[in-house]
């Protein structure tokens, strides 16, 4: 069985104040997180954010089921496998909520995904996926 989760940078939003501020996402370690088909397998990616001013960062996923990072992977026949996602480096590990961050040249964030369901012989094969979205608001 093949499982994967994709990291996508959804968008950067800018609300200009007097002049344009700059915020960037840099040093992305992986744009696709690949979980093995074993119980409690994990995958992670990291990136840095450089921003001249305070900003908010928001993490979400297409299949997110709670602000605690509960989500699921889904295959082509709509079979689901539960996952748990965690954020490190932010002011909290809350999902789909803007998290206020101080201005910095290299704030590092890590997103970890862990498979919670135990695939077995009757688990349908296929590619299981979810999309992760990261938004910067500055």
Phi and psi in degrees as a GROMACS rama.xvg file:
@    title "Ramachandran Plot"
@    xaxis  label "Phi"
@    yaxis  label "Psi"
@TYPE xy
-111.878  127.181  UNK-2
-123.941  141.512  UNK-3
-155.192  158.515  UNK-4
-134.563  137.148  UNK-5
-105.53  138.067  UNK-6
-100.64  122.392  UNK-7
-124.116  135.922  UNK-8
-87.8711  107.529  UNK-9
-65.9976  -57.5187  UNK-10
-170.009  162.539  UNK-11
-118.404  126.655  UNK-12
-108.854  141.217  UNK-13
-130.552  128.87  UNK-14
-110.756  102.061  UNK-15
-65.6901  139.9  UNK-16
-102.23  -83.9648  UNK-17
-106.492  -36.6396  UNK-18
-144.315  163.285  UNK-19
-66.7008  128.837  UNK-20
-94.4286  156.887  UNK-21
-116.412  137.3  UNK-22
-136.821  139.422  UNK-23
-139.344  148.769  UNK-24
-101.79  126.904  UNK-25
-130.22  169.437  UNK-26
50.4629  46.5714  UNK-27
-71.5333  123.331  UNK-28
-79.6086  -29.7301  UNK-29
-158.28  138.191  UNK-30
-97.3321  -7.34513  UNK-31
-133.051  128.565  UNK-32
-100.879  122.059  UNK-33
-111.595  115.631  UNK-34
-91.5766  144.864  UNK-35
-79.1541  169.597  UNK-36
-88.377  29.8195  UNK-37
-111.874  151.045  UNK-38
-55.5911  132.703  UNK-39
65.7128  17.9976  UNK-40
-63.0617  153.903  UNK-41
-131.601  154.535  UNK-42
-146.313  150.607  UNK-43
-144.809  157.16  UNK-44
-139.059  156.943  UNK-45
-137.446  160.216  UNK-46
-159.555  162.923  UNK-47
-115.068  153.819  UNK-48
-123.038  128.401  UNK-49
-114.23  124.539  UNK-50
-144.877  132.129  UNK-51
-72.8668  -13.6685  UNK-52
-138.232  168.781  UNK-53
-56.7942  149.322  UNK-54
-149.367  170.688  UNK-55
-121.255  142.569  UNK-56
-120.437  137.435  UNK-57
-127.659  127.986  UNK-58
-107.731  133.939  UNK-59
-146.978  171.348  UNK-60
-145.646  153.957  UNK-61
-60.0604  -37.8118  UNK-62
-106.287  20.7342  UNK-63
-60.2337  133.853  UNK-64
-115.572  -10.3046  UNK-65
-157.39  160.406  UNK-66
-71.1758  -5.5947  UNK-67
-89.1804  1.56165  UNK-68
94.9626  11.1694  UNK-69
-72.5908  132.002  UNK-70
-151.003  -168.984  UNK-71
-155.263  155.414  UNK-72
-96.6401  147.95  UNK-73
-134.602  142.652  UNK-74
-101.707  -175.518  UNK-75
-64.132  -25.5255  UNK-76
-99.5719  19.535  UNK-77
66.2255  23.8312  UNK-78
-80.5841  137.183  UNK-79
-112.002  145.4  UNK-80
-126.994  124.504  UNK-81
-71.1184  144.315  UNK-82
-132.812  160.76  UNK-83
-123.533  126.977  UNK-84
-112.526  140.955  UNK-85
-130.991  147.873  UNK-86
-114.099  131.834  UNK-87
-119.631  141.084  UNK-88
102.999  -15.7117  UNK-89
-93.2668  173.825  UNK-90
-68.5927  -18.0241  UNK-91
-162.644  173.001  UNK-92
-105.427  48.3008  UNK-93
-94.2315  138.558  UNK-94
-105.485  144.698  UNK-95
62.7152  30.3752  UNK-96
-134.834  129.695  UNK-97
-64.687  125.617  UNK-98
-106.277  116.936  UNK-99
-68.858  135.3  UNK-100
-132.4  148.157  UNK-101
-76.9448  159.174  UNK-102
-60.8  140.561  UNK-103
-165.936  156.949  UNK-104
-89.3323  -19.4365  UNK-105
-153.444  66.1505  UNK-106
-76.275  122.057  UNK-107
-97.9697  133.412  UNK-108
-122.202  142.513  UNK-109
-127.09  132.392  UNK-110
-113.805  123.717  UNK-111
-114.572  133.216  UNK-112
-119.319  135.091  UNK-113
-129.861  136.978  UNK-114
-79.3197  123.191  UNK-115
-96.3217  -26.3029  UNK-116
-86.4549  152.671  UNK-117
-100.12  101.086  UNK-118
-61.5039  143.051  UNK-119
-140.618  -169.045  UNK-120
-63.2962  -24.9009  UNK-121
-97.8397  0.897942  UNK-122
-69.3981  123.819  UNK-123
-60.0971  138.348  UNK-124
-75.7253  168.7  UNK-125
139.145  -179.756  UNK-126
-94.1016  119.366  UNK-127
-99.8135  136.215  UNK-128
-146.787  164.831  UNK-129
-152.12  162.926  UNK-130
-120.483  134.987  UNK-131
-105.678  133.561  UNK-132
-119.23  135.612  UNK-133
-123.25  122.686  UNK-134
-118.854  136.247  UNK-135
-107.217  133.477  UNK-136
-121.547  116.828  UNK-137
